[in-house]
Amino acid sequence: MQEIIEQVLDYLKGIWIKRRYLMIATWLLCPIGWLFVSQMDDVYESEAIVFADTQSILGPLLKGITVETNTEAQIQLMVKTLLSRANLERITRMTDFDVRVNNDLEYEELIDDLKEDIIIKKTGGRKQNIFRISFEDKNPEMARDVVQAVLTVFIETTIGENRNDSDSAQKFLTTQINDYENRLLAAESRLTDFKQKYNDVLPNQYGGYYQKLTIAKEQLKSIELGLLETQTQLESAQAQLPSASDQSNKPQNSIKNDNSIETTYDDRISELEASLDSLLVRYTDKHPDVKEVQSRLAHLNKQRKNEIKKYLDSSKNENAKYALSQSPVTQGILMQINQLENQVASFTVRAENYRKEVADLESKIHVLPEIEAELVALNRGYEITKEKYEDLLKRRETAQLAKQADDTNSKIKFNVIEPPRAPTEPTGPKRILFLFAVTILGYAIGTGLSLLVSQINPVVTSSAQASRLSGIPIFGIVSASESLGLQKWHKKKTIIFILSNTLLLFLFIAFLAYALFPETIQAPLRRIF
C-alpha cells in the first residue's frame, strides 16, 4: 500500500513539474469551448398534455354483445407507432417543416431529427392514460406547431384506426361469408346428388340399409306365408266342390229359385207362366188362348236352354260346369274359390316384388362401407362449412353492431388537458452545465498531457524514486545552493501557474454570468457595437 501511495505521489509530482502543458491545454481548450457554448442558439420547448379516456358508458351495456377490444393495448400501440415514417412525413407537411430542406439527404436528416426530438411520455401512473408530448426548436412558434401536429395525428390516427379496423373487419367477413356460402352450396349439391344416387341404401326416416334389408326380408317372409296359407285354403275349397257328373245328372228345370242362373228370357217366361195360371183358372187346357200361351212358353224355354248350353260350351273355366248348380253351398264355394284365386295372384305379385328388392339390397352389401364412409365425409364437410358459415354471419352482425356503437359513442375520448403554446423563455441549451463540462474537460486533457510528458521525459523527484529506479540505496541528499537560482525559478513558475488559473477563473466567471443573465450583458454590448 505504501508503494502505491508513493507511486501516486511521484505521478503528481511529475504532473506538477510539467504543469506548463496543463496551462497550455486549458488556455487552448477552455476559452474556445466557453465561446462556443455562449454562441449556441436558444432552444424553445413546447409541450401538450392529453388524457385518453377509455371508460365508455356503452361498454358495460354492450358487454357480451359486441366485440370487446383492448383499448389500453391499442393506445400503447398507437403511441409506439406514432413516430413512424408516414406520420413523421405527415407532420412535416402540416408544419411546413419540409420547406427548410433543399434535397433528399437533408429531408432524411430532418425525419431522423424529428424522430429523436419528439418526446412522448406517459405520466400519471400505469392506469392513467395521460400523455405528455414535447418538442424543442429554435423557433418557439415552430415548436408549438410541431406539438400541435403530433397531437392531431395522435388523435386522428387512433380514432381513424378504429374505423379502419371495423371497415376492414367487415370487408374481410363479407368476403369470407361469400366464400363459405359458395362452399356450402357446393357441399349441399354434392350431398343431394349422393343421396339421390344411393337413396335405396342410405338411412332415412325408416332406418338404414340393414334395417331396410331386415324389413324387406320380414315382409317377404310374411307375404310367402300368406301365399302359402291362401294356396292351402284354395286347395281345401276346391276339394269341397261336388263332382261335375253329379251336377250334370240333375235335371235342369229343378233349379227354380233366387240362386238359379239368370238369362235374357227369364222375365218373359215368368210373365207367360203367370198369364197361363190365370187362364187355367177360367178355362180348360183345350181353350185356344191356353194353347197359344203354352206354345209361346215352350218356345221361350227352348231358347233359354240353348243360351245356357252355348255359355257352357264357350267357357274354358272348369268351374263353369258348376254355374248351373242351384245349390247355395256350391255357389258359396265357387265364390270363395274366386276370392282365394285373386288373393293368390296378389300375393304372388307382391312376393316377387319383395324378392327383387331383397336381391337388389343384398347385391349392394359389399359397396355399403364405401358408401357410408363417403356419406360420413360429405356430412362432416357440410356440417363444418355450415357451422363456419353461421359463425361468420354472427360475427358480421356483431361487427356491424360494434361499428354502430363506435359511431354513436367512441370507445376512446381524448381530452387535451394542456394545449401547446409558443414558449417565451428558452429552455436550453443548458449553458451552465456545458461550461462546467468544457472546464472539466480542458483540465482533464491538460492533466493527462502533463502526465504523458512526465512519463516520456521523467524527472526524479525523491530519493526513494532514485533508489527504486537505480537499485542503489540512498544514504543522504544534497540540496541545491541558493546561488543556482533554482528555487526562484520554481517559485516564478508557480506564480505564473496561479495567475494563469486565476485569469482563467475570471474568464470562466464572465462566461458563466453571460449564461445566467444573457439579456443584462447583451444590452450594453448592443449599445456599444
C-alpha positions in Angstrom: 0.0 0.0 0.0 2.9 2.4 0.9 4.4 1.7 -2.5 1.2 2.6 -4.3 0.9 5.8 -2.4 4.5 6.7 -3.2 3.9 5.9 -6.9 0.8 8.1 -6.9 2.8 10.9 -5.3 5.5 10.5 -7.9 2.9 10.9 -10.7 1.5 14.0 -9.0 5.0 15.5 -8.7 5.7 14.7 -12.3 2.4 16.5 -13.4 3.4 19.5 -11.2 6.8 19.7 -12.8 5.2 19.6 -16.3 2.3 21.9 -15.3 3.1 24.2 -18.2 1.4 21.7 -20.5 -1.6 21.9 -18.3 -1.7 25.7 -18.7 -1.3 25.4 -22.5 -4.1 22.9 -22.8 -6.6 24.8 -20.6 -5.9 28.1 -22.4 -6.4 26.4 -25.8 -9.5 24.4 -24.9 -11.4 26.2 -22.3 -11.8 29.7 -23.8 -12.7 28.2 -27.2 -15.2 25.8 -25.6 -16.7 28.6 -23.5 -17.1 30.8 -26.5 -18.8 28.0 -28.5 -21.2 27.3 -25.6 -22.1 31.0 -25.3 -22.8 31.3 -29.0 -25.2 28.3 -29.0 -28.7 29.2 -30.2 -31.5 29.3 -27.7 -33.9 26.3 -27.8 -37.6 26.6 -27.0 -39.7 23.7 -25.8 -43.4 23.4 -26.3 -45.5 20.7 -24.7 -49.0 19.4 -24.6 -50.8 17.1 -22.1 -53.6 14.9 -23.3 -55.8 12.4 -21.5 -57.1 9.3 -23.3 -60.4 8.3 -21.7 -61.2 4.6 -22.3 -64.2 4.3 -20.0 -67.2 4.4 -22.4 -70.7 4.3 -20.9 -71.8 1.9 -23.6 -69.1 -0.6 -22.6 -71.0 -2.3 -19.8 -74.3 -2.2 -21.7 -72.8 -3.9 -24.8 -70.7 -6.4 -22.9 -71.1 -9.8 -24.5 -72.9 -8.4 -27.5 -70.2 -6.6 -29.4 -66.5 -7.3 -29.9 -64.6 -6.2 -26.9 -61.3 -4.6 -27.8 -58.4 -3.9 -25.5 -58.3 -0.1 -25.7 -55.3 0.1 -23.4 -53.2 -2.0 -25.6 -54.5 -0.2 -28.6 -53.4 3.2 -27.2 -50.0 1.8 -26.3 -49.5 0.5 -29.8 -50.5 3.8 -31.3 -48.0 5.6 -29.1 -45.3 3.3 -30.3 -46.2 3.7 -33.9 -46.9 7.4 -33.8 -43.4 8.3 -34.8 -43.5 6.1 -37.9 -42.1 7.5 -41.1 -45.6 8.0 -42.6 -46.7 10.0 -39.6 -43.5 12.0 -39.5 -43.9 12.9 -43.2 -47.4 14.0 -42.4 -46.2 16.2 -39.5 -43.6 17.8 -41.8 -46.3 18.7 -44.3 -48.6 20.0 -41.6 -45.9 22.3 -40.1 -44.2 23.3 -43.4 -41.1 21.8 -42.0 -40.2 20.3 -45.3 -39.6 23.7 -46.9 -36.5 24.0 -44.8 -34.7 21.3 -46.8 -33.3 21.5 -50.3 -32.6 17.9 -51.2 -33.5 14.3 -50.2 -30.5 13.9 -48.0 -31.5 16.9 -45.9 -35.0 15.6 -45.8 -33.9 12.3 -44.4 -31.9 14.1 -41.8 -34.9 16.1 -40.9 -37.0 13.0 -40.5 -34.4 11.4 -38.2 -34.1 14.6 -36.1 -37.9 14.8 -35.7 -38.0 11.2 -34.6 -35.3 11.8 -31.9 -36.6 15.3 -30.8 -40.3 14.5 -30.5 -40.8 13.1 -27.0 -44.0 11.2 -25.9 -44.1 10.1 -22.3 -46.9 8.6 -20.3 -47.4 10.3 -16.9 -49.8 9.9 -14.0 -49.3 6.2 -13.3 -49.8 3.0 -15.2 -53.7 3.1 -15.1 -54.0 6.7 -16.1 -53.6 7.3 -19.8 -52.1 10.8 -19.5 -49.5 11.6 -22.2 -47.0 14.5 -22.4 -45.9 15.5 -25.9 -42.9 17.8 -26.1 -40.6 19.2 -28.8 -37.7 21.6 -28.9 -36.8 24.0 -31.7 -35.0 27.3 -32.2 -38.3 28.9 -33.2 -41.0 28.9 -30.5 -43.9 29.0 -33.0 -42.4 26.1 -34.9 -42.1 24.1 -31.6 -45.7 24.8 -30.9 -46.9 23.9 -34.4 -45.0 20.6 -34.3 -46.5 19.6 -30.9 -50.0 20.5 -32.2 -49.4 18.4 -35.4 -48.2 15.4 -33.3 -51.3 15.8 -31.1 -53.6 16.0 -34.1 -52.0 13.0 -35.8 -52.2 11.0 -32.5 -55.9 11.7 -32.0 -57.0 11.2 -35.6 -54.9 8.1 -36.1 -56.3 6.4 -33.1 -59.9 7.2 -34.0 -59.3 6.5 -37.6 -57.6 3.2 -36.8 -60.7 2.1 -35.0 -62.9 2.9 -38.0 -60.4 1.4 -40.5 -60.2 -1.8 -38.4 -64.0 -2.0 -38.3 -64.3 -1.5 -42.0 -61.5 -3.9 -42.8 -63.1 -6.5 -40.4 -66.5 -6.2 -42.2 -65.0 -6.4 -45.6 -63.0 -9.5 -44.6 -66.1 -11.1 -43.0 -68.2 -10.3 -46.1 -65.6 -11.9 -48.4 -65.3 -14.9 -46.2 -69.1 -15.2 -45.9 -69.4 -15.2 -49.7 -66.7 -17.8 -50.0 -68.2 -20.1 -47.4 -71.7 -19.6 -49.0 -70.4 -20.9 -52.3 -68.7 -23.8 -50.4 -71.9 -24.5 -48.6 -73.9 -24.5 -51.8 -71.4 -26.8 -53.4 -71.4 -29.1 -50.4 -75.3 -29.2 -50.4 -75.3 -30.0 -54.1 -72.8 -32.9 -53.7 -74.7 -34.3 -50.7 -78.0 -34.1 -52.6 -76.6 -35.8 -55.6 -75.1 -38.5 -53.4 -78.3 -39.1 -51.6 -80.3 -39.3 -54.8 -77.8 -41.8 -56.2 -77.8 -44.1 -53.2 -81.3 -43.4 -51.9 -82.1 -47.0 -51.6 -79.3 -47.8 -49.2 -78.9 -44.6 -47.3 -80.5 -44.1 -43.9 -83.9 -42.3 -43.9 -86.9 -41.9 -41.6 -87.4 -45.7 -41.9 -83.9 -46.6 -41.0 -80.7 -47.5 -42.7 -79.6 -50.2 -45.1 -79.6 -53.1 -42.7 -82.9 -52.1 -41.3 -84.3 -51.8 -44.8 -83.0 -55.3 -45.7 -84.4 -56.8 -42.5 -87.8 -55.2 -43.1 -87.8 -56.4 -46.7 -87.0 -59.9 -45.7 -89.6 -59.9 -42.9 -92.2 -58.6 -45.3 -91.2 -61.2 -47.9 -91.5 -63.9 -45.3 -94.9 -62.6 -44.3 -96.1 -62.5 -47.9 -94.8 -66.0 -48.7 -96.5 -67.3 -45.5 -99.8 -65.6 -46.6 -99.4 -67.0 -50.1 -98.9 -70.5 -48.7 -101.9 -70.1 -46.4 -104.1 -68.8 -49.3 -103.0 -71.7 -51.6 -103.8 -74.2 -48.9 -107.3 -72.6 -48.4 -107.8 -72.7 -52.2 -106.9 -76.4 -52.4 -109.3 -77.1 -49.5 -112.1 -75.1 -51.1 -111.6 -76.9 -54.5 -111.7 -80.2 -52.7 -115.1 -79.4 -51.3 -116.7 -78.9 -54.7 -119.0 -81.8 -55.9 -118.0 -83.8 -59.0 -119.2 -82.4 -62.3 -121.0 -85.7 -63.2 -123.2 -85.4 -60.2 -124.2 -81.9 -61.2 -124.8 -82.9 -64.8 -127.2 -85.8 -63.8 -129.6 -83.5 -62.0 -132.5 -82.1 -64.0 -132.0 -78.6 -65.3 -135.6 -77.5 -64.6 -135.2 -78.3 -60.9 -133.3 -75.0 -60.4 -136.2 -72.6 -59.8 -135.2 -70.2 -57.1 -133.3 -67.0 -56.4 -129.9 -68.8 -56.8 -130.7 -70.0 -60.4 -128.8 -68.7 -63.3 -130.4 -65.8 -64.9 -130.9 -65.4 -68.7 -132.4 -62.8 -71.1 -135.6 -64.9 -71.3 -136.3 -65.2 -67.6 -138.6 -62.2 -67.3 -140.8 -63.1 -70.3 -141.1 -66.7 -69.1 -142.2 -65.5 -65.7 -144.9 -63.3 -67.3 -146.2 -66.1 -69.5 -146.3 -68.5 -66.6 -148.3 -66.0 -64.6 -150.7 -65.4 -67.6 -151.1 -69.2 -68.1 -152.0 -69.7 -64.4 -154.7 -67.1 -64.7 -156.2 -68.6 -67.9 -156.3 -72.1 -66.4 -158.4 -70.8 -63.6 -161.1 -69.7 -66.1 -160.5 -72.1 -69.0 -159.5 -75.7 -69.7 -156.3 -76.9 -71.4 -158.1 -77.0 -74.8 -159.0 -73.4 -74.8 -157.3 -71.6 -77.7 -155.8 -68.9 -75.5 -154.4 -71.5 -73.2 -152.8 -73.4 -76.0 -151.3 -70.3 -77.5 -149.7 -69.3 -74.2 -148.4 -72.8 -73.7 -146.9 -72.8 -77.2 -145.1 -69.5 -76.6 -143.9 -70.6 -73.2 -142.4 -73.8 -74.6 -140.6 -71.8 -77.3 -139.1 -69.4 -74.7 -137.9 -72.3 -72.5 -136.2 -73.9 -75.5 -134.4 -70.6 -76.3 -133.3 -70.3 -72.7 -131.8 -73.8 -72.7 -129.9 -73.0 -75.9 -128.4 -69.9 -74.4 -127.3 -71.8 -71.3 -125.7 -74.5 -73.4 -124.0 -72.1 -75.6 -122.5 -70.4 -72.5 -121.3 -73.7 -71.1 -119.7 -74.7 -74.4 -117.7 -71.5 -74.8 -116.5 -71.4 -71.2 -112.9 -72.6 -70.5 -113.2 -72.5 -66.8 -113.7 -75.9 -65.3 -115.8 -74.3 -62.6 -118.3 -73.1 -65.2 -119.7 -76.6 -65.1 -121.0 -75.7 -61.7 -122.6 -72.5 -62.9 -126.0 -74.2 -63.4 -125.9 -75.6 -60.0 -128.8 -74.5 -58.0 -127.2 -75.5 -54.6 -126.4 -72.4 -52.4 -123.4 -74.4 -50.9 -121.9 -74.9 -54.3 -122.4 -71.3 -55.2 -120.7 -70.2 -51.9 -117.7 -72.5 -52.5 -117.3 -71.1 -56.0 -117.3 -67.5 -54.7 -114.8 -68.4 -52.0 -112.6 -70.1 -54.7 -112.7 -67.0 -56.9 -111.7 -64.8 -53.9 -108.8 -67.1 -52.9 -107.5 -67.2 -56.5 -107.5 -63.4 -56.6 -105.6 -63.4 -53.3 -103.1 -65.9 -54.6 -102.4 -63.8 -57.6 -102.0 -60.7 -55.5 -99.6 -62.4 -53.0 -97.6 -63.8 -55.9 -97.0 -60.4 -57.4 -96.1 -58.8 -54.0 -93.8 -61.7 -53.2 -92.0 -61.4 -56.5 -91.6 -57.7 -55.9 -90.0 -58.2 -52.4 -87.7 -60.9 -53.7 -86.3 -58.4 -56.3 -85.9 -55.8 -53.5 -84.1 -58.2 -51.2 -81.8 -59.3 -54.0 -81.1 -55.8 -55.0 -80.2 -54.8 -51.4 -78.1 -57.9 -50.9 -76.1 -57.1 -54.1 -75.0 -53.8 -52.6 -73.8 -55.1 -49.3 -70.1 -55.1 -50.5 -70.1 -51.5 -51.5 -72.0 -50.3 -48.5 -68.9 -49.5 -46.3 -67.5 -47.2 -49.0 -70.9 -45.5 -49.5 -71.3 -45.0 -45.7 -67.7 -43.6 -45.4 -68.3 -41.2 -48.3 -71.6 -40.1 -46.8 -69.9 -39.5 -43.4 -67.2 -37.4 -45.1 -69.8 -35.4 -47.1 -71.9 -34.8 -43.9 -68.8 -33.8 -42.0 -67.6 -31.4 -44.6 -71.1 -30.0 -44.9 -71.6 -29.5 -41.2 -68.1 -27.9 -40.8 -68.8 -25.5 -43.6 -72.3 -24.8 -42.3 -71.1 -24.2 -38.8 -68.3 -21.8 -40.0 -70.8 -20.0 -42.3 -73.3 -19.4 -39.4 -70.4 -18.3 -37.1 -69.2 -15.8 -39.7 -72.8 -14.5 -40.1 -73.0 -14.0 -36.3 -69.6 -12.3 -36.3 -70.6 -9.9 -39.1 -73.7 -8.9 -37.1 -71.6 -8.4 -34.1 -69.1 -6.3 -36.1 -71.9 -4.2 -37.5 -73.3 -3.6 -34.1 -69.9 -2.7 -32.7 -69.4 -0.2 -35.6 -72.8 1.4 -34.9 -71.8 1.7 -31.3 -68.5 3.3 -32.2 -70.2 5.7 -34.5 -72.6 6.6 -31.7 -70.0 6.8 -28.9 -66.3 6.3 -29.5 -64.6 3.9 -27.1 -61.6 6.3 -26.7 -62.1 10.0 -26.0 -59.3 12.5 -25.9 -59.3 15.4 -23.6 -56.5 18.0 -24.1 -55.5 19.0 -20.6 -52.9 21.5 -21.6 -52.8 22.6 -25.3 -49.4 23.5 -26.8 -48.2 27.1 -26.5 -45.4 29.1 -28.0 -42.8 29.4 -25.2 -41.5 32.9 -24.3 -38.5 31.7 -22.3 -35.8 29.4 -23.8 -35.4 26.0 -22.2 -31.9 25.4 -23.5 -29.2 24.8 -24.1 -28.0 24.2 -20.5 -25.1 26.5 -20.9 -24.0 26.3 -17.3 -23.6 22.6 -17.5 -21.8 22.9 -20.8 -19.5 25.5 -19.3 -18.6 23.3 -16.4 -18.2 20.3 -18.7 -15.8 22.2 -21.0 -13.8 23.4 -18.0 -13.5 19.9 -16.6 -12.7 18.5 -20.0 -9.9 21.2 -20.5 -8.3 20.5 -17.2 -8.6 16.7 -17.6 -6.9 16.9 -21.0 -4.2 19.2 -19.6 -3.5 16.9 -16.7 -3.4 13.9 -19.0 -1.0 15.7 -21.3 1.3 16.7 -18.3 1.3 13.1 -17.1 2.1 11.8 -20.5 5.1 14.2 -20.9 6.4 13.4 -17.4 6.4 9.7 -18.3 8.1 10.3 -21.7 10.7 12.6 -20.1 10.8 11.6 -16.5 12.3 13.6 -13.7 13.4 12.1 -10.4 11.6 13.9 -7.6 12.6 12.0 -4.5 15.4 9.8 -3.0 13.0 6.9 -2.8 12.3 7.2 -6.6 16.0 7.4 -7.3 16.7 4.3 -5.2 13.8 2.4 -6.8 15.0 3.2 -10.3 18.7 2.6 -9.7 18.5 -0.2 -7.2 21.2 1.6 -5.1 20.4 2.6 -1.5 20.4 6.4 -0.9 22.1 7.5 2.4 21.8 11.3 2.0 20.5 14.2 -0.1 22.5 17.3 -1.1 20.3 20.3 -1.7 20.9 22.8 -4.5 22.7 26.0 -3.4 20.8 29.3 -3.4 23.4 30.7 -5.9 22.0 28.5 -8.7 18.6 30.3 -8.6 16.6 27.1 -9.0 14.2 27.9 -6.1 13.5 31.4 -7.6 12.8 29.8 -10.9 10.4 27.2 -9.4 8.7 30.0 -7.4 8.3 32.0 -10.6 6.7 29.2 -12.4 4.3 28.6 -9.5 3.2 32.3 -9.6 2.7 32.1 -13.3 0.6 29.0 -12.9 -1.5 30.6 -10.2 -2.0 33.8 -12.2 -2.9 31.8 -15.3 -5.6 29.8 -13.5 -6.8 32.9 -11.7 -7.3 34.7 -15.0 -8.9 31.6 -16.5 -11.2 31.5 -13.5 -12.3 35.2 -14.0 -12.9 34.4 -17.7 -15.0 31.4 -16.7 -17.0 33.6 -14.3 -17.6 36.0 -17.1 -19.0 33.3 -19.4 -21.0 31.9 -16.5 -22.5 35.4 -15.9 -23.4 35.6 -19.6 -25.1 32.3 -19.4 -27.1 33.3 -16.3 -28.0 36.8 -17.4 -27.7 37.0 -21.2 -30.1 39.9 -21.6 -28.4 42.0 -18.9 -25.0 41.5 -20.5 -26.1 41.7 -24.1 -27.9 45.1 -23.7 -24.8 47.3 -23.1 -22.9 45.3 -25.7 -25.6 46.1 -28.3 -25.3 49.8 -27.4 -21.5 49.8 -27.9 -21.4 47.7 -31.0 
